[in-house]
Structures are given as structure tokens and as C-alpha cells.
Amino acid sequence: MDIFKIIQESINKHKNRNAFYINETFYTYFDFINKISNIRNSLEISTKKTDKIIGLVTNNDIETYASIVALWFEGKAYVPLNPEHPVNRNLDIITQAEIQTIIDSSEKSVFTEYNIINSKIVSDTEINLVPKVVSDAELAYIFFTSGTTGIPKGVTISRANVSGFIAAFNDLGFYIDENDRFLQMFDLTFDLSIMSYLVPILNGACIYTIPKGTFKFNYVFELIDEHDITIALMVPSILHYLRPYFDEIDAHSMKYSLFCGEELPLDVTEEWSRCLPNAYIFNVYGPTENTIFCTIYNYKKTLNTKSYNGVLSIGKPMTGVETIIVDDQNQILPKGKKGELCLAGKLLSPGYWKNEEKNKVSFFTTKFNGKKTRFYKTGDICTEDSEGDIMYIGRLDYQTQIQGFRVELLEVEFHVRSFLENINAVAIAFTNKLENSEIGLLIESDEFDTKKLLEYCNTRMPLYMIPTRINFMKSFPLNSNGKIDRNKLKVFFK
């Protein structure tokens, strides 16, 4: 599948239709075509053929989205640079990726030492939408994610990986056409953004983005309510913020509601489903290293739903994806056993950018279905049931040892939320003055007497799992991807 050729055909076919709704303004596919062509022309003039990895400052504008397609048509890869992140972090990414050229639509770029293409003021040129012929092994993008050492690590994704994802997504059988309206709520440094703009572009649909500087969940509510969004991929944290408005949401136009990036609680999913009388709801899962998402579970309102500790199943692998669950020695476990989920197949990254040490830790080869297969270790603890559905249990780094017992923090959260009903809570492991591990609890609420909560917890969990310290916050901090920022919550227990 040549998805880059399909992009060309789709934007040509739908040039008179709306492509984007950005900052309260509609842009047609014809606008998009002109921007792509102009940026391609600037790339051809000001970059060398060997200059294959280009930095892209991720502003929320038509020029930034056009730059991605222009780079792909030129056979180049992009590395997103969030202008709201610290400059030194972005400079570290630029250095690691050996970037020489940066596309930046900002009024004034901070990266003055590099070859800057200002995509807002490039010269008009003839339309050029013919993609250059390059190998599928060439990179489509490199996303730099947080590293345990404090240095971002670059995840490389090939053109073949992106094509594999689109083929797998198409096999899901979703009905999508040029009349659909897609929510794009993610910063472009988060790989879920790719599905949110690429799938609609391939189908001539319209993409609705979130302006920077707005309250993201409020704007999501407005788009769903005022623009009849039909397809939305969101992180589950958004639901906790939308929950107070569920009674006001009547999204009859929504066809598909997908969630990814965090564990999806069953209780809030059930409530959300009442807001979407005509929609299919899916929980999808996938790390950046396996191209956007790679497993899927269909939540069905009228049937028994599979969950573990109140968290919805992540379902079965998509086309071209292989999954296994292994023990500490990377030995494959039978169904029903808990272990680390590992992924292989057409969506799997070639590896971390120039980081062999990390590659050796995160990827391994084992015999699977009679042949040697390369797998990625996700760091997620899961189990597979007899029907092949995968249950998400938690992160390896969400585990802690309390008095010698292994504790899943998500299990603590499950029992706390069961008592609190519509109130969100996060469990944090911390070390006390005696250097012993304890469990702290943060509740997203005004303060209240926790005596009954603790009494309830004592009826559901052993003593070593009961939170010893409880703090309150009116609103949990979110990172740029819309997820709860657990690292910022840890300071409450230092």
C-alpha cells in the first residue's frame, strides 16, 4: 500500500471540501494543496538530498500540517519540536537527530543557528503533489519521548510502519468518508496525533484541532457539541474533566469514540456511552514504538464487558501485529498468567535513534510460531484470557514493594474510585523517613473526611495496600498529551 500516493489522490479529489478547522477558521483541501506545494518548493531549494531528517516546530496552524505532508512527499522524515517545551530540551533533540533544517511557522524562530524555513512566508509556486519514489525502509518520523536518564530517546518509525498501521486500521472496517469530522486533540509531539490527521486526510474528511492556550477539555466539549464531531480519539483523562458535563452532552452524530494512552476505567466508559447513543466505543492500545496503536477492544453497552480491576480490556492485536506475554527471563507465558506484554510485526519500530544500549534492553529475539521474531518489551503488565483478549494490569513502574509484597497501584486506585464513584484518584508510591515504601493517595476534590473511605479500603485490600497519606487537589495536572502528569503528583509525598 502506497499511502503517500493515496494522500495525493485524496487531497486532489476533495480539494473543494474543508480539510481543517483551526483557530476558528476553516481551510479547504485546495488551501492545503497550495501550502504543501509551496513548502516542497522551499525544501527543494534550501536543503540537500542527504538532508533527510527535518525539524518541525509544532504550531497549531495549516502550515505545520502541510509541512508534514510536504516532507513525506519529498521522501524526508520529520522530528516534532514543541515550542512550549524548554529550549534546551529541543536543542538536545536537534543535536541527537543531527538536524540541519527546521521548518517553523512562528513569527520569530528561536533556532536561529539552523537553516530555517518559515512556512508562513514561503513563495507561491506551481502545484506539486507527486510523491518522490523512496524506499519503504526510509523513516517517516522520529518522536523523542522521555528517557529514564532525563535525556529524550528517539523512536524511529519507517514509511512501511505507517503504511502497516493504515492497512491494519482499514481492516477494522470503520466506515469513514469525506463527510466525517475528526477531533484532533493532541500535540503533534504525541504520536496519537498522526491517526487524528492522517486517517481523515486519506478519506477527505475535516480535522478539528484544539487551539493552544485554551482549556483543552472545554474546547473538546464545544467541538463535540457545536460541530457534530463524528470520530474522536482521546486520552481517558479527558473523560474525567468532561464528566460534570455528561448530562449536557448528547452527541448523536458521533460514530466512533476511541481511547488510548492510559488505562480506560469501565465506570466512566459506561457513563460516556450514554452521551453517544449512536457510537461505537473502542479502547485501543499501543506504544510509540509500535506505531500509534496496535490492539483494540470494542466496548458493547448491552454485553458483559471484559475488564480487570475496573480497567477495560485492550482487546486483541490488529492485522500484522503479534503479541506475547513473557516472564522476567523473556520466556513466553501461557494464557491466564501475568507478565510483560511484548509486541512484534509490521508496525514495530526499527529501533531507537543511534542508541544501541537502549535497543538491547528494549528489543529481543525469540522463537515464535516456528521462526525467530523480534519483539519489543512494552513495560506493561498484562494477562491474556482464553478468548485471546488482553487485560491491562498496570505498568512495571506502577508496581511497588510494600513490606515485601508486590502492589499494583492501579488496583489501589480501582478500589478507591469504586467508593468515591465520580471522583478521580491517583495512588503514588513514596519512601518515608525510615526508607520504607508506603502508598500515598491524591484525590481530585475538595477536602473531606476520609474515615469512611479508609474503612471501605480495609474491607477490600490487605493492610499493606491501604494509603497511609491522603492529599487533595482541585484539578490534576495534565501533560502536553492530555494525560495525568503523575511525575508532578509525586512532589506531594516528598
ChimeraX attribute file (.defattr): number of C-alpha atoms within 10 A of each C-alpha:
attribute: neighborCount
match mode: 1-to-1
recipient: residues
	/A:1	10
	/A:2	11
	/A:3	17
	/A:4	22
	/A:5	16
	/A:6	14
	/A:7	22
	/A:8	19
	/A:9	16
	/A:10	19
	/A:11	23
	/A:12	15
	/A:13	14
	/A:14	18
	/A:15	16
	/A:16	14
	/A:17	19
	/A:18	21
	/A:19	27
	/A:20	28
	/A:21	21
	/A:22	16
	/A:23	14
	/A:24	10
	/A:25	9
	/A:26	17
	/A:27	17
	/A:28	17
	/A:29	24
	/A:30	18
	/A:31	19
	/A:32	21
	/A:33	20
	/A:34	18
	/A:35	27
	/A:36	26
	/A:37	25
	/A:38	24
	/A:39	30
	/A:40	25
	/A:41	20
	/A:42	19
	/A:43	23
	/A:44	11
	/A:45	9
	/A:46	12
	/A:47	15
	/A:48	11
	/A:49	10
	/A:50	7
	/A:51	15
	/A:52	19
	/A:53	23
	/A:54	26
	/A:55	26
	/A:56	27
	/A:57	25
	/A:58	23
	/A:59	21
	/A:60	17
	/A:61	18
	/A:62	22
	/A:63	24
	/A:64	25
	/A:65	20
	/A:66	21
	/A:67	27
	/A:68	23
	/A:69	27
	/A:70	27
	/A:71	24
	/A:72	20
	/A:73	24
	/A:74	21
	/A:75	22
	/A:76	24
	/A:77	27
	/A:78	24
	/A:79	26
	/A:80	28
	/A:81	25
	/A:82	19
	/A:83	16
	/A:84	12
	/A:85	10
	/A:86	9
	/A:87	14
	/A:88	9
	/A:89	15
	/A:90	21
	/A:91	14
	/A:92	13
	/A:93	24
	/A:94	22
	/A:95	11
	/A:96	17
	/A:97	19
	/A:98	13
	/A:99	19
	/A:100	18
	/A:101	23
	/A:102	25
	/A:103	28
	/A:104	25
	/A:105	24
	/A:106	16
	/A:107	9
	/A:108	9
	/A:109	17
	/A:110	12
	/A:111	16
	/A:112	9
	/A:113	9
	/A:114	14
	/A:115	16
	/A:116	19
	/A:117	20
	/A:118	18
	/A:119	23
	/A:120	18
	/A:121	12
	/A:122	17
	/A:123	12
	/A:124	13
	/A:125	14
	/A:126	9
	/A:127	14
	/A:128	17
	/A:129	22
	/A:130	13
	/A:131	18
	/A:132	13
	/A:133	11
	/A:134	13
	/A:135	11
	/A:136	15
	/A:137	12
	/A:138	17
	/A:139	23
	/A:140	23
	/A:141	25
	/A:142	27
	/A:143	24
	/A:144	24
	/A:145	15
	/A:146	11
	/A:147	11
	/A:148	8
	/A:149	7
	/A:150	8
	/A:151	14
	/A:152	17
	/A:153	22
	/A:154	23
	/A:155	21
	/A:156	26
	/A:157	28
	/A:158	23
	/A:159	23
	/A:160	22
	/A:161	25
	/A:162	27
	/A:163	19
	/A:164	22
	/A:165	25
	/A:166	19
	/A:167	16
	/A:168	21
	/A:169	17
	/A:170	14
	/A:171	11
	/A:172	11
	/A:173	8
	/A:174	11
	/A:175	9
	/A:176	19
	/A:177	15
	/A:178	17
	/A:179	14
	/A:180	21
	/A:181	29
	/A:182	29
	/A:183	27
	/A:184	25
	/A:185	25
	/A:186	22
	/A:187	21
	/A:188	25
	/A:189	21
	/A:190	19
	/A:191	21
	/A:192	25
	/A:193	20
	/A:194	17
	/A:195	20
	/A:196	22
	/A:197	23
	/A:198	19
	/A:199	19
	/A:200	25
	/A:201	24
	/A:202	21
	/A:203	20
	/A:204	28
	/A:205	25
	/A:206	27
	/A:207	26
	/A:208	26
	/A:209	25
	/A:210	23
	/A:211	16
	/A:212	12
	/A:213	6
	/A:214	9
	/A:215	10
	/A:216	17
	/A:217	18
	/A:218	14
	/A:219	15
	/A:220	22
	/A:221	18
	/A:222	14
	/A:223	18
	/A:224	23
	/A:225	16
	/A:226	10
	/A:227	13
	/A:228	17
	/A:229	25
	/A:230	20
	/A:231	24
	/A:232	22
	/A:233	24
	/A:234	26
	/A:235	22
	/A:236	22
	/A:237	22
	/A:238	20
	/A:239	20
	/A:240	15
	/A:241	17
	/A:242	17
	/A:243	16
	/A:244	10
	/A:245	13
	/A:246	16
	/A:247	12
	/A:248	12
	/A:249	17
	/A:250	15
	/A:251	20
	/A:252	16
	/A:253	19
	/A:254	23
	/A:255	21
	/A:256	20
	/A:257	20
	/A:258	20
	/A:259	22
	/A:260	22
	/A:261	23
	/A:262	19
	/A:263	22
	/A:264	24
	/A:265	20
	/A:266	19
	/A:267	15
	/A:268	16
	/A:269	20
	/A:270	15
	/A:271	14
	/A:272	19
	/A:273	19
	/A:274	16
	/A:275	18
	/A:276	19
	/A:277	14
	/A:278	14
	/A:279	19
	/A:280	18
	/A:281	24
	/A:282	23
	/A:283	26
	/A:284	27
	/A:285	23
	/A:286	20
	/A:287	19
	/A:288	22
	/A:289	24
	/A:290	27
	/A:291	26
	/A:292	23
	/A:293	23
	/A:294	28
	/A:295	21
	/A:296	23
	/A:297	21
	/A:298	18
	/A:299	23
	/A:300	14
	/A:301	13
	/A:302	6
	/A:303	7
	/A:304	8
	/A:305	14
	/A:306	20
	/A:307	19
	/A:308	19
	/A:309	18
	/A:310	21
	/A:311	22
	/A:312	26
	/A:313	31
	/A:314	27
	/A:315	26
	/A:316	22
	/A:317	22
	/A:318	20
	/A:319	19
	/A:320	15
	/A:321	19
	/A:322	20
	/A:323	20
	/A:324	24
	/A:325	25
	/A:326	21
	/A:327	14
	/A:328	8
	/A:329	6
	/A:330	17
	/A:331	13
	/A:332	19
	/A:333	16
	/A:334	15
	/A:335	16
	/A:336	15
	/A:337	15
	/A:338	18
	/A:339	24
	/A:340	24
	/A:341	23
	/A:342	24
	/A:343	24
	/A:344	21
	/A:345	19
	/A:346	18
	/A:347	29
	/A:348	28
	/A:349	24
	/A:350	17
	/A:351	21
	/A:352	22
	/A:353	18
	/A:354	14
	/A:355	13
	/A:356	11
	/A:357	9
	/A:358	14
	/A:359	15
	/A:360	11
	/A:361	10
	/A:362	17
	/A:363	19
	/A:364	14
	/A:365	13
	/A:366	14
	/A:367	11
	/A:368	13
	/A:369	7
	/A:370	7
	/A:371	9
	/A:372	10
	/A:373	15
	/A:374	16
	/A:375	23
	/A:376	24
	/A:377	19
	/A:378	19
	/A:379	17
	/A:380	19
	/A:381	23
	/A:382	26
	/A:383	25
	/A:384	24
	/A:385	15
	/A:386	9
	/A:387	9
	/A:388	14
	/A:389	20
	/A:390	29
	/A:391	23
	/A:392	25
	/A:393	26
	/A:394	22
	/A:395	16
	/A:396	15
	/A:397	11
	/A:398	17
	/A:399	16
	/A:400	19
	/A:401	16
	/A:402	15
	/A:403	12
	/A:404	9
	/A:405	10
	/A:406	12
	/A:407	18
	/A:408	20
	/A:409	23
	/A:410	24
	/A:411	19
	/A:412	23
	/A:413	20
	/A:414	20
	/A:415	19
	/A:416	25
	/A:417	20
	/A:418	17
	/A:419	14
	/A:420	13
	/A:421	11
	/A:422	13
	/A:423	14
	/A:424	20
	/A:425	22
	/A:426	20
	/A:427	24
	/A:428	26
	/A:429	20
	/A:430	18
	/A:431	13
	/A:432	12
	/A:433	7
	/A:434	6
	/A:435	8
	/A:436	11
	/A:437	17
	/A:438	21
	/A:439	24
	/A:440	22
	/A:441	25
	/A:442	22
	/A:443	23
	/A:444	17
	/A:445	15
	/A:446	10
	/A:447	12
	/A:448	8
	/A:449	7
	/A:450	10
	/A:451	9
	/A:452	10
	/A:453	15
	/A:454	16
	/A:455	11
	/A:456	15
	/A:457	20
	/A:458	14
	/A:459	10
	/A:460	14
	/A:461	13
	/A:462	9
	/A:463	11
	/A:464	18
	/A:465	23
	/A:466	19
	/A:467	19
	/A:468	12
	/A:469	14
	/A:470	15
	/A:471	15
	/A:472	16
	/A:473	14
	/A:474	10
	/A:475	13
	/A:476	22
	/A:477	15
	/A:478	14
	/A:479	12
	/A:480	16
	/A:481	19
	/A:482	21
	/A:483	17
	/A:484	20
	/A:485	14
	/A:486	15
	/A:487	10
	/A:488	12
	/A:489	17
	/A:490	16
	/A:491	10
	/A:492	15
	/A:493	18
	/A:494	8
